[in-house]
């Protein structure tokens, strides 16, 4: 799915010389643990080292966030979160890496969901 959308974008479509077409993925990780406090900074670092760094060895950025959403019962929930931004070349393994990280977090911290947004960008590093 991501590969088809990016196929039409070429380096000549990028506005700045030296940029190449890439995918920007934002992942939204809620930190509330069902009745057990929050995912601690140490637990987060362990997850980032064990899962994210292995899935995205070229790098990623982590920012603290404050999320708002409605749970399955329609109750408004506010929770601290971690927002992870990955800018990477598209390829056949990208979808499995993103979904693998999301599933690992859901399983490890008993989360209902992890948010994901992707878009085509031009980038240079």
Order of alpha helices (4+ residues) and beta strands (2+ residues): alpha-beta-beta-beta-alpha-beta-beta-alpha-beta
